[in-house]
Amino acid sequence: MLEAQLGKVRDAIAALGGVAQDYKRRQAVRSAKTVARNARRMTAAQRAEVSKRMKKYWAERRKAKAKA
């Protein structure tokens, strides 16, 4: 996350320095990467599976804590 922000800051500095064409090219590359990264969403079934696993995990932790 910080690396992405750093990239945006560097791009903004480059744009202010008069390197607008390079800035636009970087923005296009970044937006393409962002789309690919954001395309992977969990389905409702996957969320339900994760929810079930986490409920089991936390129940076991509460059980272990009660024993201690």
C-alpha positions as CSV (number, residue, x, y, z in Angstrom):
1,M,0.0,0.0,0.0
2,L,2.8,2.4,0.9
3,E,4.6,1.5,-2.3
4,A,1.6,2.4,-4.4
5,Q,1.3,5.7,-2.6
6,L,5.0,6.3,-3.1
7,G,4.5,5.6,-6.8
8,K,1.7,8.1,-7.0
9,V,3.8,10.7,-5.3
10,R,6.7,10.1,-7.7
11,D,4.4,10.3,-10.6
12,A,2.9,13.6,-9.4
13,I,6.4,15.0,-8.9
14,A,7.3,13.9,-12.4
15,A,4.2,15.6,-13.8
16,L,5.0,18.8,-12.1
17,G,8.5,18.6,-13.5
18,G,7.2,18.7,-17.1
19,V,7.4,15.1,-17.9
20,A,3.7,14.7,-18.6
21,Q,4.0,12.1,-21.4
22,D,6.0,9.7,-19.1
23,Y,3.5,10.4,-16.3
24,K,0.5,9.4,-18.5
25,R,2.3,6.2,-19.6
26,R,2.9,5.2,-16.0
27,Q,-0.7,6.0,-15.1
28,A,-1.9,3.7,-17.9
29,V,0.4,0.9,-16.7
30,R,-0.7,1.4,-13.1
31,S,-4.4,1.4,-14.0
32,A,-4.0,-1.8,-16.1
33,K,-2.3,-3.5,-13.1
34,T,-5.1,-2.2,-10.8
35,V,-7.8,-3.7,-12.9
36,A,-6.1,-7.1,-13.0
37,R,-5.6,-7.0,-9.2
38,N,-9.2,-5.9,-8.5
39,A,-10.7,-8.5,-10.8
40,R,-10.2,-11.2,-8.3
41,R,-13.2,-11.0,-6.0
42,M,-14.6,-13.7,-3.7
43,T,-17.9,-15.2,-4.6
44,A,-20.7,-15.5,-2.0
45,A,-19.9,-19.2,-1.6
46,Q,-16.2,-18.5,-1.0
47,R,-17.1,-15.9,1.6
48,A,-19.4,-18.4,3.3
49,E,-16.6,-20.9,3.4
50,V,-14.2,-18.4,4.9
51,S,-16.8,-17.4,7.5
52,K,-17.4,-21.0,8.5
53,R,-13.6,-21.6,8.9
54,M,-13.1,-18.5,11.0
55,K,-16.1,-19.3,13.2
56,K,-14.6,-22.7,13.9
57,Y,-11.2,-21.2,14.5
58,W,-12.5,-18.6,17.0
59,A,-14.6,-21.2,18.7
60,E,-11.5,-23.4,19.2
61,R,-9.6,-20.4,20.6
62,R,-12.4,-19.5,23.0
63,K,-12.5,-23.2,24.1
64,A,-8.7,-23.3,24.6
65,K,-8.8,-20.0,26.6
66,A,-11.6,-21.3,28.8
67,K,-9.4,-24.3,29.7
68,A,-6.4,-22.2,30.6
